[in-house]
């Protein structure tokens, strides 16, 4: 596991926590959707950059 994949995974988990928080606060659906897409992309980038796949 290299540093950049770790950063992407941590960023994705941070954004996912933001999604959960925004849902609990009852924020706008468009903001939640945009944040969810960003969290998914960051987590996917982190997982795909792992050295396991090579």
Predicted model as a PDB file, atoms N, CA, C, CB and O in Angstrom, pLDDT in the B-factor column:
MODEL        1                                                                  
ATOM      1  N   UNK A   1       0.856  -1.169   0.000  1.00 66.00           N  
ATOM      2  CA  UNK A   1       0.000   0.000   0.000  1.00 66.00           C  
ATOM      3  C   UNK A   1       0.903   1.235   0.000  1.00 66.00           C  
ATOM      4  CB  UNK A   1      -0.974  -0.003   1.231  1.00 66.00           C  
ATOM      5  O   UNK A   1       1.718   1.420   0.904  1.00 66.00           O  
ATOM      6  N   UNK A   2       0.750   2.059  -1.007  1.00 84.00           N  
ATOM      7  CA  UNK A   2       1.581   3.255  -1.059  1.00 84.00           C  
ATOM      8  C   UNK A   2       0.837   4.446  -0.464  1.00 84.00           C  
ATOM      9  CB  UNK A   2       2.004   3.557  -2.507  1.00 84.00           C  
ATOM     10  O   UNK A   2      -0.336   4.348  -0.103  1.00 84.00           O  
ATOM     11  N   UNK A   3       1.538   5.566  -0.370  1.00 89.00           N  
ATOM     12  CA  UNK A   3       0.985   6.729   0.310  1.00 89.00           C  
ATOM     13  C   UNK A   3      -0.215   7.336  -0.382  1.00 89.00           C  
ATOM     14  CB  UNK A   3       2.029   7.761   0.453  1.00 89.00           C  
ATOM     15  O   UNK A   3      -1.164   7.767   0.275  1.00 89.00           O  
ATOM     16  N   UNK A   4      -0.180   7.374  -1.713  1.00 91.00           N  
ATOM     17  CA  UNK A   4      -1.273   8.017  -2.439  1.00 91.00           C  
ATOM     18  C   UNK A   4      -2.576   7.225  -2.324  1.00 91.00           C  
ATOM     19  CB  UNK A   4      -0.897   8.187  -3.905  1.00 91.00           C  
ATOM     20  O   UNK A   4      -3.650   7.816  -2.218  1.00 91.00           O  
ATOM     21  N   UNK A   5      -2.491   5.910  -2.344  1.00 92.00           N  
ATOM     22  CA  UNK A   5      -3.710   5.117  -2.186  1.00 92.00           C  
ATOM     23  C   UNK A   5      -4.282   5.304  -0.779  1.00 92.00           C  
ATOM     24  CB  UNK A   5      -3.425   3.619  -2.459  1.00 92.00           C  
ATOM     25  O   UNK A   5      -5.499   5.324  -0.595  1.00 92.00           O  
ATOM     26  N   UNK A   6      -3.406   5.439   0.199  1.00 93.00           N  
ATOM     27  CA  UNK A   6      -3.860   5.684   1.565  1.00 93.00           C  
ATOM     28  C   UNK A   6      -4.581   7.024   1.664  1.00 93.00           C  
ATOM     29  CB  UNK A   6      -2.675   5.646   2.539  1.00 93.00           C  
ATOM     30  O   UNK A   6      -5.619   7.131   2.317  1.00 93.00           O  
ATOM     31  N   UNK A   7      -4.028   8.041   1.014  1.00 95.00           N  
ATOM     32  CA  UNK A   7      -4.651   9.364   1.029  1.00 95.00           C  
ATOM     33  C   UNK A   7      -6.021   9.324   0.369  1.00 95.00           C  
ATOM     34  CB  UNK A   7      -3.757  10.388   0.323  1.00 95.00           C  
ATOM     35  O   UNK A   7      -6.973   9.907   0.888  1.00 95.00           O  
ATOM     36  N   UNK A   8      -6.136   8.642  -0.772  1.00 95.00           N  
ATOM     37  CA  UNK A   8      -7.421   8.541  -1.454  1.00 95.00           C  
ATOM     38  C   UNK A   8      -8.460   7.818  -0.596  1.00 95.00           C  
ATOM     39  CB  UNK A   8      -7.252   7.820  -2.786  1.00 95.00           C  
ATOM     40  O   UNK A   8      -9.613   8.243  -0.525  1.00 95.00           O  
ATOM     41  N   UNK A   9      -8.057   6.739   0.046  1.00 95.00           N  
ATOM     42  CA  UNK A   9      -8.992   5.976   0.875  1.00 95.00           C  
ATOM     43  C   UNK A   9      -9.440   6.804   2.074  1.00 95.00           C  
ATOM     44  CB  UNK A   9      -8.349   4.656   1.347  1.00 95.00           C  
ATOM     45  O   UNK A   9     -10.624   6.823   2.408  1.00 95.00           O  
ATOM     46  N   UNK A  10      -8.506   7.485   2.719  1.00 96.00           N  
ATOM     47  CA  UNK A  10      -8.872   8.325   3.865  1.00 96.00           C  
ATOM     48  C   UNK A  10      -9.763   9.492   3.444  1.00 96.00           C  
ATOM     49  CB  UNK A  10      -7.613   8.856   4.557  1.00 96.00           C  
ATOM     50  O   UNK A  10     -10.699   9.850   4.159  1.00 96.00           O  
ATOM     51  N   UNK A  11      -9.475  10.084   2.292  1.00 96.00           N  
ATOM     52  CA  UNK A  11     -10.313  11.167   1.781  1.00 96.00           C  
ATOM     53  C   UNK A  11     -11.725  10.662   1.490  1.00 96.00           C  
ATOM     54  CB  UNK A  11      -9.692  11.778   0.509  1.00 96.00           C  
ATOM     55  O   UNK A  11     -12.708  11.328   1.814  1.00 96.00           O  
ATOM     56  N   UNK A  12     -11.820   9.486   0.881  1.00 96.00           N  
ATOM     57  CA  UNK A  12     -13.134   8.913   0.594  1.00 96.00           C  
ATOM     58  C   UNK A  12     -13.924   8.624   1.852  1.00 96.00           C  
ATOM     59  CB  UNK A  12     -12.984   7.647  -0.207  1.00 96.00           C  
ATOM     60  O   UNK A  12     -15.131   8.861   1.895  1.00 96.00           O  
ATOM     61  N   UNK A  13     -13.252   8.110   2.889  1.00 97.00           N  
ATOM     62  CA  UNK A  13     -13.943   7.847   4.147  1.00 97.00           C  
ATOM     63  C   UNK A  13     -14.371   9.142   4.832  1.00 97.00           C  
ATOM     64  CB  UNK A  13     -13.048   7.035   5.078  1.00 97.00           C  
ATOM     65  O   UNK A  13     -15.438   9.199   5.444  1.00 97.00           O  
ATOM     66  N   UNK A  14     -13.540  10.184   4.732  1.00 97.00           N  
ATOM     67  CA  UNK A  14     -13.897  11.484   5.294  1.00 97.00           C  
ATOM     68  C   UNK A  14     -15.131  12.049   4.596  1.00 97.00           C  
ATOM     69  CB  UNK A  14     -12.720  12.466   5.173  1.00 97.00           C  
ATOM     70  O   UNK A  14     -16.046  12.551   5.248  1.00 97.00           O  
ATOM     71  N   UNK A  15     -15.151  11.963   3.266  1.00 96.00           N  
ATOM     72  CA  UNK A  15     -16.304  12.464   2.518  1.00 96.00           C  
ATOM     73  C   UNK A  15     -17.547  11.629   2.795  1.00 96.00           C  
ATOM     74  CB  UNK A  15     -16.002  12.473   1.019  1.00 96.00           C  
ATOM     75  O   UNK A  15     -18.656  12.163   2.835  1.00 96.00           O  
ATOM     76  N   UNK A  16     -17.374  10.330   2.984  1.00 96.00           N  
ATOM     77  CA  UNK A  16     -18.505   9.473   3.323  1.00 96.00           C  
ATOM     78  C   UNK A  16     -19.094   9.859   4.678  1.00 96.00           C  
ATOM     79  CB  UNK A  16     -18.076   8.000   3.333  1.00 96.00           C  
ATOM     80  O   UNK A  16     -20.311   9.833   4.859  1.00 96.00           O  
ATOM     81  N   UNK A  17     -18.238  10.214   5.620  1.00 96.00           N  
ATOM     82  CA  UNK A  17     -18.720  10.717   6.904  1.00 96.00           C  
ATOM     83  C   UNK A  17     -19.496  12.009   6.735  1.00 96.00           C  
ATOM     84  CB  UNK A  17     -17.557  10.931   7.861  1.00 96.00           C  
ATOM     85  O   UNK A  17     -20.477  12.246   7.439  1.00 96.00           O  
ATOM     86  N   UNK A  18     -19.060  12.848   5.803  1.00 96.00           N  
ATOM     87  CA  UNK A  18     -19.785  14.074   5.510  1.00 96.00           C  
ATOM     88  C   UNK A  18     -21.158  13.797   4.923  1.00 96.00           C  
ATOM     89  CB  UNK A  18     -18.988  14.935   4.563  1.00 96.00           C  
ATOM     90  O   UNK A  18     -22.124  14.493   5.235  1.00 96.00           O  
ATOM     91  N   UNK A  19     -21.247  12.786   4.076  1.00 96.00           N  
ATOM     92  CA  UNK A  19     -22.544  12.396   3.504  1.00 96.00           C  
ATOM     93  C   UNK A  19     -23.497  11.972   4.608  1.00 96.00           C  
ATOM     94  CB  UNK A  19     -22.373  11.251   2.478  1.00 96.00           C  
ATOM     95  O   UNK A  19     -24.655  12.389   4.639  1.00 96.00           O  
ATOM     96  N   UNK A  20     -22.999  11.141   5.511  1.00 96.00           N  
ATOM     97  CA  UNK A  20     -23.837  10.668   6.614  1.00 96.00           C  
ATOM     98  C   UNK A  20     -24.288  11.833   7.484  1.00 96.00           C  
ATOM     99  CB  UNK A  20     -23.081   9.634   7.463  1.00 96.00           C  
ATOM    100  O   UNK A  20     -25.446  11.895   7.899  1.00 96.00           O  
ATOM    101  N   UNK A  21     -23.370  12.755   7.758  1.00 96.00           N  
ATOM    102  CA  UNK A  21     -23.709  13.924   8.563  1.00 96.00           C  
ATOM    103  C   UNK A  21     -24.742  14.811   7.869  1.00 96.00           C  
ATOM    104  CB  UNK A  21     -22.456  14.729   8.866  1.00 96.00           C  
ATOM    105  O   UNK A  21     -25.678  15.294   8.506  1.00 96.00           O  
ATOM    106  N   UNK A  22     -24.570  15.022   6.571  1.00 96.00           N  
ATOM    107  CA  UNK A  22     -25.516  15.869   5.834  1.00 96.00           C  
ATOM    108  C   UNK A  22     -26.894  15.236   5.755  1.00 96.00           C  
ATOM    109  CB  UNK A  22     -24.999  16.144   4.430  1.00 96.00           C  
ATOM    110  O   UNK A  22     -27.900  15.945   5.788  1.00 96.00           O  
ATOM    111  N   UNK A  23     -26.957  13.910   5.649  1.00 96.00           N  
ATOM    112  CA  UNK A  23     -28.259  13.228   5.634  1.00 96.00           C  
ATOM    113  C   UNK A  23     -28.959  13.419   6.972  1.00 96.00           C  
ATOM    114  CB  UNK A  23     -28.089  11.715   5.325  1.00 96.00           C  
ATOM    115  O   UNK A  23     -30.162  13.676   7.014  1.00 96.00           O  
ATOM    116  N   UNK A  24     -28.202  13.295   8.079  1.00 96.00           N  
ATOM    117  CA  UNK A  24     -28.792  13.466   9.404  1.00 96.00           C  
ATOM    118  C   UNK A  24     -29.280  14.897   9.622  1.00 96.00           C  
ATOM    119  CB  UNK A  24     -27.780  13.092  10.481  1.00 96.00           C  
ATOM    120  O   UNK A  24     -30.262  15.120  10.330  1.00 96.00           O  
ATOM    121  N   UNK A  25     -28.591  15.872   9.009  1.00 96.00           N  
ATOM    122  CA  UNK A  25     -28.978  17.270   9.162  1.00 96.00           C  
ATOM    123  C   UNK A  25     -30.127  17.660   8.240  1.00 96.00           C  
ATOM    124  CB  UNK A  25     -27.791  18.164   8.900  1.00 96.00           C  
ATOM    125  O   UNK A  25     -30.732  18.717   8.417  1.00 96.00           O  
ATOM    126  N   UNK A  26     -30.431  16.821   7.263  1.00 94.00           N  
ATOM    127  CA  UNK A  26     -31.512  17.116   6.334  1.00 94.00           C  
ATOM    128  C   UNK A  26     -31.131  18.136   5.271  1.00 94.00           C  
ATOM    129  CB  UNK A  26     -32.703  17.608   7.091  1.00 94.00           C  
ATOM    130  O   UNK A  26     -31.957  18.946   4.850  1.00 94.00           O  
ATOM    131  N   UNK A  27     -29.880  18.092   4.844  1.00 94.00           N  
ATOM    132  CA  UNK A  27     -29.407  19.040   3.828  1.00 94.00           C  
ATOM    133  C   UNK A  27     -30.017  18.694   2.470  1.00 94.00           C  
ATOM    134  CB  UNK A  27     -27.853  19.030   3.743  1.00 94.00           C  
ATOM    135  O   UNK A  27     -30.726  17.698   2.325  1.00 94.00           O  
ATOM    136  N   UNK A  28     -29.727  19.529   1.495  1.00 94.00           N  
ATOM    137  CA  UNK A  28     -30.264  19.363   0.155  1.00 94.00           C  
ATOM    138  C   UNK A  28     -29.771  18.061  -0.495  1.00 94.00           C  
ATOM    139  CB  UNK A  28     -29.882  20.561  -0.710  1.00 94.00           C  
ATOM    140  O   UNK A  28     -28.626  17.650  -0.303  1.00 94.00           O  
ATOM    141  N   UNK A  29     -30.649  17.432  -1.258  1.00 95.00           N  
ATOM    142  CA  UNK A  29     -30.312  16.156  -1.908  1.00 95.00           C  
ATOM    143  C   UNK A  29     -29.203  16.319  -2.944  1.00 95.00           C  
ATOM    144  CB  UNK A  29     -31.552  15.559  -2.573  1.00 95.00           C  
ATOM    145  O   UNK A  29     -28.412  15.400  -3.150  1.00 95.00           O  
ATOM    146  N   UNK A  30     -29.138  17.469  -3.593  1.00 96.00           N  
ATOM    147  CA  UNK A  30     -28.103  17.661  -4.619  1.00 96.00           C  
ATOM    148  C   UNK A  30     -26.708  17.729  -3.996  1.00 96.00           C  
ATOM    149  CB  UNK A  30     -28.381  18.944  -5.424  1.00 96.00           C  
ATOM    150  O   UNK A  30     -25.748  17.215  -4.569  1.00 96.00           O  
ATOM    151  N   UNK A  31     -26.594  18.356  -2.836  1.00 95.00           N  
ATOM    152  CA  UNK A  31     -25.305  18.421  -2.148  1.00 95.00           C  
ATOM    153  C   UNK A  31     -24.890  17.032  -1.680  1.00 95.00           C  
ATOM    154  CB  UNK A  31     -25.373  19.394  -0.950  1.00 95.00           C  
ATOM    155  O   UNK A  31     -23.725  16.654  -1.801  1.00 95.00           O  
ATOM    156  N   UNK A  32     -25.834  16.281  -1.152  1.00 96.00           N  
ATOM    157  CA  UNK A  32     -25.548  14.931  -0.674  1.00 96.00           C  
ATOM    158  C   UNK A  32     -25.126  14.040  -1.843  1.00 96.00           C  
ATOM    159  CB  UNK A  32     -26.782  14.334   0.046  1.00 96.00           C  
ATOM    160  O   UNK A  32     -24.196  13.245  -1.711  1.00 96.00           O  
ATOM    161  N   UNK A  33     -25.802  14.170  -2.977  1.00 96.00           N  
ATOM    162  CA  UNK A  33     -25.458  13.374  -4.149  1.00 96.00           C  
ATOM    163  C   UNK A  33     -24.065  13.706  -4.656  1.00 96.00           C  
ATOM    164  CB  UNK A  33     -26.478  13.591  -5.252  1.00 96.00           C  
ATOM    165  O   UNK A  33     -23.285  12.807  -4.969  1.00 96.00           O  
ATOM    166  N   UNK A  34     -23.751  14.987  -4.740  1.00 96.00           N  
ATOM    167  CA  UNK A  34     -22.439  15.403  -5.213  1.00 96.00           C  
ATOM    168  C   UNK A  34     -21.337  14.932  -4.278  1.00 96.00           C  
ATOM    169  CB  UNK A  34     -22.387  16.912  -5.360  1.00 96.00           C  
ATOM    170  O   UNK A  34     -20.294  14.466  -4.736  1.00 96.00           O  
ATOM    171  N   UNK A  35     -21.556  15.047  -2.982  1.00 96.00           N  
ATOM    172  CA  UNK A  35     -20.574  14.587  -2.004  1.00 96.00           C  
ATOM    173  C   UNK A  35     -20.432  13.069  -2.046  1.00 96.00           C  
ATOM    174  CB  UNK A  35     -20.969  15.042  -0.595  1.00 96.00           C  
ATOM    175  O   UNK A  35     -19.333  12.540  -1.883  1.00 96.00           O  
ATOM    176  N   UNK A  36     -21.541  12.371  -2.263  1.00 96.00           N  
ATOM    177  CA  UNK A  36     -21.492  10.914  -2.371  1.00 96.00           C  
ATOM    178  C   UNK A  36     -20.719  10.450  -3.597  1.00 96.00           C  
ATOM    179  CB  UNK A  36     -22.894  10.352  -2.413  1.00 96.00           C  
ATOM    180  O   UNK A  36     -19.976   9.470  -3.534  1.00 96.00           O  
ATOM    181  N   UNK A  37     -20.892  11.152  -4.708  1.00 97.00           N  
ATOM    182  CA  UNK A  37     -20.145  10.813  -5.917  1.00 97.00           C  
ATOM    183  C   UNK A  37     -18.652  11.037  -5.690  1.00 97.00           C  
ATOM    184  CB  UNK A  37     -20.642  11.649  -7.118  1.00 97.00           C  
ATOM    185  O   UNK A  37     -17.829  10.218  -6.100  1.00 97.00           O  
ATOM    186  N   UNK A  38     -18.305  12.142  -5.040  1.00 96.00           N  
ATOM    187  CA  UNK A  38     -16.900  12.413  -4.735  1.00 96.00           C  
ATOM    188  C   UNK A  38     -16.306  11.359  -3.810  1.00 96.00           C  
ATOM    189  CB  UNK A  38     -16.756  13.788  -4.105  1.00 96.00           C  
ATOM    190  O   UNK A  38     -15.167  10.934  -4.005  1.00 96.00           O  
ATOM    191  N   UNK A  39     -17.067  10.935  -2.803  1.00 97.00           N  
ATOM    192  CA  UNK A  39     -16.593   9.905  -1.875  1.00 97.00           C  
ATOM    193  C   UNK A  39     -16.384   8.584  -2.592  1.00 97.00           C  
ATOM    194  CB  UNK A  39     -17.582   9.723  -0.720  1.00 97.00           C  
ATOM    195  O   UNK A  39     -15.393   7.892  -2.356  1.00 97.00           O  
ATOM    196  N   UNK A  40     -17.313   8.235  -3.466  1.00 97.00           N  
ATOM    197  CA  UNK A  40     -17.190   6.986  -4.220  1.00 97.00           C  
ATOM    198  C   UNK A  40     -15.981   7.013  -5.140  1.00 97.00           C  
ATOM    199  CB  UNK A  40     -18.456   6.729  -5.032  1.00 97.00           C  
ATOM    200  O   UNK A  40     -15.246   6.030  -5.232  1.00 97.00           O  
ATOM    201  N   UNK A  41     -15.773   8.127  -5.817  1.00 97.00           N  
ATOM    202  CA  UNK A  41     -14.634   8.228  -6.735  1.00 97.00           C  
ATOM    203  C   UNK A  41     -13.310   8.165  -5.981  1.00 97.00           C  
ATOM    204  CB  UNK A  41     -14.714   9.528  -7.544  1.00 97.00           C  
ATOM    205  O   UNK A  41     -12.367   7.527  -6.449  1.00 97.00           O  
ATOM    206  N   UNK A  42     -13.223   8.819  -4.816  1.00 96.00           N  
ATOM    207  CA  UNK A  42     -11.984   8.794  -4.042  1.00 96.00           C  
ATOM    208  C   UNK A  42     -11.701   7.391  -3.505  1.00 96.00           C  
ATOM    209  CB  UNK A  42     -12.058   9.799  -2.882  1.00 96.00           C  
ATOM    210  O   UNK A  42     -10.562   6.926  -3.556  1.00 96.00           O  
ATOM    211  N   UNK A  43     -12.727   6.719  -2.995  1.00 95.00           N  
ATOM    212  CA  UNK A  43     -12.525   5.353  -2.499  1.00 95.00           C  
ATOM    213  C   UNK A  43     -12.138   4.406  -3.624  1.00 95.00           C  
ATOM    214  CB  UNK A  43     -13.789   4.844  -1.806  1.00 95.00           C  
ATOM    215  O   UNK A  43     -11.253   3.566  -3.458  1.00 95.00           O  
ATOM    216  N   UNK A  44     -12.793   4.537  -4.760  1.00 95.00           N  
ATOM    217  CA  UNK A  44     -12.485   3.676  -5.902  1.00 95.00           C  
ATOM    218  C   UNK A  44     -11.065   3.912  -6.400  1.00 95.00           C  
ATOM    219  CB  UNK A  44     -13.484   3.915  -7.037  1.00 95.00           C  
ATOM    220  O   UNK A  44     -10.357   2.962  -6.736  1.00 95.00           O  
ATOM    221  N   UNK A  45     -10.646   5.179  -6.447  1.00 93.00           N  
ATOM    222  CA  UNK A  45      -9.284   5.490  -6.881  1.00 93.00           C  
ATOM    223  C   UNK A  45      -8.267   4.905  -5.906  1.00 93.00           C  
ATOM    224  CB  UNK A  45      -9.089   7.013  -7.005  1.00 93.00           C  
ATOM    225  O   UNK A  45      -7.238   4.375  -6.326  1.00 93.00           O  
ATOM    226  N   UNK A  46      -8.546   4.995  -4.619  1.00 94.00           N  
ATOM    227  CA  UNK A  46      -7.635   4.446  -3.627  1.00 94.00           C  
ATOM    228  C   UNK A  46      -7.526   2.936  -3.710  1.00 94.00           C  
ATOM    229  CB  UNK A  46      -8.076   4.842  -2.252  1.00 94.00           C  
ATOM    230  O   UNK A  46      -6.431   2.384  -3.599  1.00 94.00           O  
ATOM    231  N   UNK A  47      -8.645   2.268  -3.903  1.00 92.00           N  
ATOM    232  CA  UNK A  47      -8.642   0.804  -3.982  1.00 92.00           C  
ATOM    233  C   UNK A  47      -7.953   0.334  -5.261  1.00 92.00           C  
ATOM    234  CB  UNK A  47     -10.082   0.256  -3.923  1.00 92.00           C  
ATOM    235  O   UNK A  47      -7.213  -0.649  -5.244  1.00 92.00           O  
ATOM    236  N   UNK A  48      -8.193   1.031  -6.365  1.00 90.00           N  
ATOM    237  CA  UNK A  48      -7.594   0.620  -7.631  1.00 90.00           C  
ATOM    238  C   UNK A  48      -6.095   0.885  -7.666  1.00 90.00           C  
ATOM    239  CB  UNK A  48      -8.268   1.338  -8.781  1.00 90.00           C  
ATOM    240  O   UNK A  48      -5.383   0.235  -8.432  1.00 90.00           O  
ATOM    241  N   UNK A  49      -5.590   1.823  -6.858  1.00 90.00           N  
ATOM    242  CA  UNK A  49      -4.168   2.115  -6.819  1.00 90.00           C  
ATOM    243  C   UNK A  49      -3.400   1.183  -5.905  1.00 90.00           C  
ATOM    244  CB  UNK A  49      -3.953   3.524  -6.389  1.00 90.00           C  
ATOM    245  O   UNK A  49      -2.174   1.272  -5.834  1.00 90.00           O  
ATOM    246  N   UNK A  50      -4.081   0.298  -5.207  1.00 88.00           N  
ATOM    247  CA  UNK A  50      -3.388  -0.646  -4.322  1.00 88.00           C  
ATOM    248  C   UNK A  50      -2.469  -1.534  -5.131  1.00 88.00           C  
ATOM    249  CB  UNK A  50      -4.394  -1.502  -3.527  1.00 88.00           C  
ATOM    250  O   UNK A  50      -2.732  -1.823  -6.299  1.00 88.00           O  
ATOM    251  N   UNK A  51      -1.399  -1.960  -4.508  1.00 78.00           N  
ATOM    252  CA  UNK A  51      -0.422  -2.809  -5.188  1.00 78.00           C  
ATOM    253  C   UNK A  51      -0.911  -4.249  -5.351  1.00 78.00           C  
ATOM    254  CB  UNK A  51       0.887  -2.798  -4.424  1.00 78.00           C  
ATOM    255  O   UNK A  51      -0.276  -5.045  -6.042  1.00 78.00           O  
ATOM    256  N   UNK A  52      -2.016  -4.579  -4.727  1.00 77.00           N  
ATOM    257  CA  UNK A  52      -2.539  -5.945  -4.770  1.00 77.00           C  
ATOM    258  C   UNK A  52      -2.914  -6.352  -6.189  1.00 77.00           C  
ATOM    259  CB  UNK A  52      -3.752  -6.078  -3.852  1.00 77.00           C  
ATOM    260  O   UNK A  52      -2.783  -7.519  -6.557  1.00 77.00           O  
ATOM    261  N   UNK A  53      -3.383  -5.385  -6.993  1.00 67.00           N  
ATOM    262  CA  UNK A  53      -3.905  -5.704  -8.309  1.00 67.00           C  
ATOM    263  C   UNK A  53      -2.818  -5.947  -9.346  1.00 67.00           C  
ATOM    264  CB  UNK A  53      -4.796  -4.604  -8.772  1.00 67.00           C  
ATOM    265  O   UNK A  53      -3.120  -6.420 -10.441  1.00 67.00           O  
ATOM    266  N   UNK A  54      -1.573  -5.640  -9.036  1.00 68.00           N  
ATOM    267  CA  UNK A  54      -0.496  -5.827 -10.033  1.00 68.00           C  
ATOM    268  C   UNK A  54       0.155  -7.188  -9.910  1.00 68.00           C  
ATOM    269  CB  UNK A  54       0.569  -4.741  -9.881  1.00 68.00           C  
ATOM    270  O   UNK A  54       1.073  -7.505 -10.668  1.00 68.00           O  
TER     271      UNK A  54                                                      
ENDMDL                                                                          
END                                                                             
